[in-house]
């Protein structure tokens, strides 16, 4: 285990105004440890909601560096979290946040669940025991609470409740909270005093605001360094009612309807799994052509361009200017694995509004 060291700098608040919360002045001393932190999407949103991010733990060196740049006052632990002990932080943090690795429970993976060595939940429970926080916030794939995996999830909830927490969970869509992306995630919150109430969605049909279309972020011209990965026609197209669905083009990256939120960004972006922009308006025309019985086309799709890492970060609602470390493939992976900070901010504001200063001690580090 190693630490990423840096000079103490002023607390960084994201520059995008929609992430700035009125709770900043009241929650400065509510300190957070973020494990399986990745690039820090959870921490970025929680910090903007007023929480003090004091430490993060992550095995990926690039993600650690990204986290350290975004949270310059936090202590960053780089390495295998399974081999780390956090008992020294007991009494100095009040909130444990984190996204235990979700590959074992993803509907797109091998679905090995608890038998998969990549399951991070046992370690998350151990850290919970070591730190003894007042609140925990965990994020995972929606598939953990679905179908055959539901029984395991219910057992996990029982384990969390046995540790003295009132546990509440919900599958939320990031688009419902102003993120320009359809992204279903499982959010689990536990509180020792009171029971968490999830915030009501703010965006979507019948709500105060419409979903944010991805066209507010991307257009014909790329932001940042262009992605040279091309888009080609599928030899045997598989049509769906929408021109933007189905398997009409090669690879897992589909065209984006700029009038709607983007599809879920994947950690495997970078090549042909990267969503793309139809700069010449060919997608609808080609879909209609195929519906009429037209022959599939071959070769490269004219005017198709993959989104850049800068655009992917904005679609995930990271603050403008977030600096991701590593090669381009690593940056895409960090972005695709992250919790959208705007979603984390909404959850953080709901947590902070439900905390009482009587039952939530102002945990301070021993150094202060």
C-alpha positions in Angstrom: 0.0 0.0 0.0 1.3 3.4 -0.9 0.0 7.0 -0.4 -0.2 9.7 -3.0 1.3 12.7 -1.3 0.8 16.4 -2.0 0.9 19.8 -0.4 -2.2 20.9 1.5 -4.3 23.2 -0.8 -7.6 25.0 -0.3 -10.7 22.8 -0.5 -11.7 22.5 -4.1 -15.4 23.1 -5.0 -16.5 22.1 -8.5 -17.0 25.0 -10.8 -20.3 24.0 -12.3 -22.9 26.0 -10.5 -25.5 23.2 -10.4 -23.2 21.3 -8.0 -22.8 24.0 -5.4 -25.0 23.5 -2.3 -26.3 25.7 0.4 -25.1 23.1 2.9 -21.4 24.0 2.4 -21.3 26.2 5.5 -23.0 23.7 7.8 -21.3 20.4 6.9 -17.6 21.3 6.6 -16.7 19.0 9.5 -18.7 15.9 8.4 -15.8 13.9 7.1 -15.9 11.2 4.4 -13.8 8.2 3.6 -14.4 7.0 0.0 -13.3 3.4 -0.7 -13.3 1.8 -4.2 -13.2 5.5 -5.0 -12.2 5.3 -8.7 -11.9 8.8 -10.2 -13.9 10.2 -7.4 -17.4 10.8 -8.8 -19.1 10.1 -5.5 -16.6 12.3 -3.6 -17.0 15.2 -6.1 -20.7 15.2 -5.6 -20.6 14.8 -1.9 -17.9 17.6 -1.5 -20.2 19.9 -3.5 -23.0 19.0 -1.1 -20.8 20.2 1.8 -19.1 17.1 3.0 -15.3 17.1 3.8 -13.5 14.4 1.7 -10.6 13.4 4.0 -9.5 10.1 2.4 -10.0 7.9 -0.6 -8.8 4.4 -1.4 -8.4 2.9 -4.9 -6.2 0.3 -6.6 -5.9 1.9 -10.0 -2.9 4.3 -10.0 -4.4 6.6 -12.7 -7.7 6.9 -10.9 -5.8 7.6 -7.7 -4.0 10.5 -9.4 -7.2 11.8 -10.8 -8.8 11.6 -7.3 -5.8 13.4 -5.7 -6.0 16.2 -8.2 -9.7 16.7 -7.6 -9.4 16.4 -3.8 -6.0 17.9 -2.9 -6.6 17.9 0.8 -7.6 14.3 1.0 -5.3 11.4 1.9 -5.2 8.9 -1.0 -4.4 5.2 -0.3 -3.3 3.4 -3.5 -3.3 -0.4 -3.6 -5.3 -3.4 -2.9 -8.1 -2.3 -0.5 -8.6 -5.9 0.6 -5.1 -5.7 2.2 -5.7 -2.3 3.8 -6.8 -1.6 7.4 -8.7 1.6 8.2 -9.1 1.2 11.9 -6.9 4.3 12.4 -9.8 6.3 10.9 -12.4 5.2 13.5 -13.8 8.2 15.2 -12.4 10.6 12.6 -14.9 10.0 9.8 -18.6 10.1 10.0 -19.5 8.8 6.5 -18.2 5.8 4.6 -18.9 6.1 0.8 -17.9 3.8 -1.9 -18.8 1.7 -5.0 -17.7 -1.9 -4.4 -16.6 -3.6 -7.7 -19.8 -4.5 -9.5 -18.6 -6.9 -12.2 -19.9 -10.0 -10.3 -23.4 -8.5 -10.3 -23.6 -6.8 -13.7 -26.2 -8.1 -16.2 -23.5 -7.7 -18.8 -20.9 -9.8 -17.1 -20.5 -13.5 -16.1 -22.9 -13.0 -13.2 -20.9 -15.1 -10.7 -22.0 -13.0 -7.8 -20.6 -13.9 -4.4 -18.5 -16.6 -6.0 -16.6 -14.0 -8.0 -13.3 -12.9 -6.3 -13.9 -9.4 -7.7 -16.9 -9.0 -5.3 -16.0 -6.0 -3.2 -18.9 -6.2 -0.7 -17.1 -8.3 1.9 -14.3 -5.8 2.0 -16.8 -2.9 2.2 -18.5 -4.6 5.2 -15.1 -5.1 6.9 -14.2 -1.4 6.4 -17.6 -0.5 7.8 -16.8 -2.5 10.9 -13.4 -0.9 11.2 -14.5 2.8 10.8 -17.8 2.6 12.6 -19.3 5.6 10.8 -22.7 7.2 11.5 -23.8 7.0 7.8 -22.8 4.9 4.8 -23.5 5.4 1.2 -22.9 2.6 -1.3 -23.4 2.5 -5.1 -23.6 -0.5 -7.3 -25.2 -1.9 -10.5 -28.9 -2.2 -10.6 -28.6 -5.9 -11.3 -27.6 -6.6 -7.8 -31.2 -6.2 -6.6 -32.8 -8.0 -9.6 -34.0 -11.5 -10.4 -31.8 -14.3 -9.2 -29.4 -12.0 -7.4 -32.2 -10.5 -5.2 -31.8 -13.1 -2.5 -28.1 -12.4 -2.1 -28.9 -8.6 -2.0 -31.5 -9.1 0.7 -29.0 -11.1 2.8 -26.5 -8.2 2.3 -29.1 -5.7 3.6 -29.6 -7.9 6.6 -25.9 -7.9 7.3 -25.9 -4.1 7.1 -28.9 -3.8 9.4 -27.2 -6.1 11.9 -24.5 -3.5 12.2 -27.0 -1.0 13.6 -28.0 0.8 10.5 -31.5 1.6 9.2 -31.0 0.7 5.5 -32.8 2.1 2.6 -32.1 1.4 -1.1 -33.4 2.4 -4.5 -32.6 1.9 -8.2 -32.3 5.5 -9.5 -31.9 6.9 -13.0 -29.2 9.6 -13.3 -31.3 11.3 -16.0 -34.0 11.9 -13.4 -31.5 14.2 -11.5 -30.3 16.3 -14.4 -27.5 14.1 -15.8 -27.6 14.0 -19.6 -27.4 10.2 -19.6 -29.8 7.3 -18.9 -27.9 5.4 -16.2 -29.6 3.1 -13.7 -27.7 2.6 -10.5 -28.4 1.0 -7.2 -28.0 3.4 -4.2 -27.9 2.0 -0.7 -27.8 4.3 2.3 -27.6 3.4 6.0 -28.1 5.7 9.0 -27.6 4.9 12.6 -30.1 7.6 13.6 -33.3 7.9 11.6 -34.1 6.3 8.2 -32.9 7.9 4.9 -35.5 9.3 2.5 -34.5 9.4 -1.1 -34.8 12.7 -2.9 -37.6 13.0 -5.4 -36.6 13.1 -9.1 -36.3 16.6 -10.5 -36.2 15.9 -14.2 -38.4 13.9 -16.6 -42.0 13.7 -17.8 -44.4 15.4 -15.3 -41.6 16.9 -13.2 -40.2 20.4 -12.8 -37.7 20.1 -15.6 -37.3 18.0 -18.7 -34.5 15.4 -19.1 -31.3 17.1 -20.2 -30.6 16.1 -23.8 -27.0 15.0 -24.6 -27.2 17.6 -27.5 -26.6 20.3 -24.8 -23.1 18.7 -24.4 -22.0 17.4 -27.8 -22.5 18.5 -31.4 -20.9 18.1 -34.8 -17.5 19.5 -33.6 -15.6 17.5 -31.0 -14.6 18.9 -27.6 -11.0 18.0 -26.8 -8.9 15.5 -28.7 -10.9 13.7 -31.4 -11.4 9.9 -31.1 -10.1 8.3 -34.4 -12.1 5.1 -33.9 -14.3 4.8 -37.0 -17.9 3.6 -37.3 -18.9 1.0 -39.9 -22.2 -0.5 -41.1 -23.1 -4.0 -39.7 -23.2 -6.7 -42.3 -26.4 -8.2 -40.9 -28.4 -5.3 -39.2 -30.8 -6.1 -36.4 -33.5 -3.4 -36.4 -35.5 -1.9 -33.5 -38.3 0.6 -33.7 -35.9 3.4 -32.8 -33.1 4.3 -35.3 -30.8 4.6 -32.3 -31.3 1.1 -31.0 -30.6 -2.4 -32.3 -27.4 -3.6 -34.0 -27.2 -1.5 -37.1 -23.6 -0.5 -36.9 -20.6 -2.6 -35.8 -19.5 -2.4 -32.2 -21.3 -1.7 -29.0 -21.2 2.0 -29.2 -24.5 3.3 -30.6 -25.4 6.6 -32.2 -26.8 9.1 -29.8 -30.1 10.8 -30.2 -29.1 14.4 -29.4 -32.6 15.3 -28.3 -32.5 12.7 -25.5 -30.1 11.8 -22.7 -27.2 9.6 -23.8 -27.2 5.9 -23.4 -25.2 4.5 -20.4 -21.5 5.2 -20.8 -19.4 2.0 -20.4 -16.0 1.6 -18.9 -15.0 -0.2 -22.1 -15.3 3.0 -24.2 -12.4 4.1 -26.4 -12.8 1.8 -29.4 -16.0 0.7 -31.1 -17.9 0.6 -27.8 -17.8 4.4 -27.7 -21.1 6.2 -28.4 -21.0 8.4 -31.5 -22.5 11.5 -33.0 -24.2 11.5 -36.4 -22.9 14.8 -37.8 -24.5 14.3 -41.3 -28.0 13.1 -40.3 -27.6 9.6 -41.8 -29.0 7.5 -38.9 -32.7 8.1 -39.4 -32.4 7.9 -43.2 -30.6 4.6 -43.1 -33.1 3.2 -40.6 -35.9 4.1 -42.9 -34.0 2.6 -45.9 -33.7 -0.7 -44.1 -37.3 -0.7 -43.0 -38.3 -0.3 -46.7 -36.3 -3.5 -47.5 -33.2 -1.7 -48.7 -29.9 -3.6 -48.8 -27.4 -3.1 -45.9 -24.6 -0.8 -46.7 -20.9 -1.5 -46.3 -17.9 0.4 -45.2 -17.5 3.5 -43.0 -20.5 5.6 -41.9 -20.2 9.1 -43.3 -20.1 11.8 -40.7 -20.0 9.5 -37.7 -17.6 10.5 -34.9 -17.0 8.9 -31.5 -17.3 11.1 -28.5 -14.1 12.3 -26.8 -13.0 11.8 -23.3 -13.8 15.5 -22.5 -17.4 14.9 -23.8 -17.7 11.7 -21.9 -16.8 13.4 -18.7 -19.4 16.1 -19.3 -22.0 13.6 -20.1 -21.2 12.0 -16.7 -21.7 15.5 -15.2 -18.1 15.9 -14.0 -17.2 19.6 -13.4 -15.7 21.4 -16.3 -11.9 21.1 -16.1 -11.7 17.8 -14.3 -8.3 16.5 -15.1 -8.1 12.7 -15.7 -4.8 11.0 -15.6 -3.4 8.2 -17.7 -3.7 7.1 -21.3 -6.9 7.8 -23.2 -8.2 4.2 -22.7 -7.6 4.7 -18.9 -9.5 8.0 -18.9 -12.5 6.5 -20.7 -12.5 3.6 -18.2 -12.4 5.9 -15.2 -15.2 8.0 -16.6 -17.4 5.0 -17.5 -16.9 3.5 -14.0 -17.7 6.7 -12.1 -20.8 7.8 -10.3 -22.2 10.9 -12.0 -21.2 13.7 -9.5 -24.6 15.4 -10.0 -26.4 12.3 -8.9 -24.0 12.0 -5.9 -24.7 15.6 -5.1 -28.5 15.0 -5.0 -28.0 12.1 -2.7 -25.6 14.0 -0.6 -27.9 17.0 -0.2 -30.7 14.6 0.9 -28.3 13.0 3.5 -27.2 16.3 4.8 -30.7 17.6 5.2 -31.6 14.6 7.3 -28.6 14.8 9.7 -29.1 16.4 13.1 -26.2 18.1 14.8 -27.3 16.4 18.0 -26.9 12.8 16.6 -24.2 13.5 14.0 -21.0 14.3 15.9 -18.6 16.7 14.3 -15.8 14.2 13.7 -12.4 15.8 13.6 -9.0 14.4 12.9 -6.7 13.8 15.9 -4.3 16.2 14.3 -6.7 19.1 14.8 
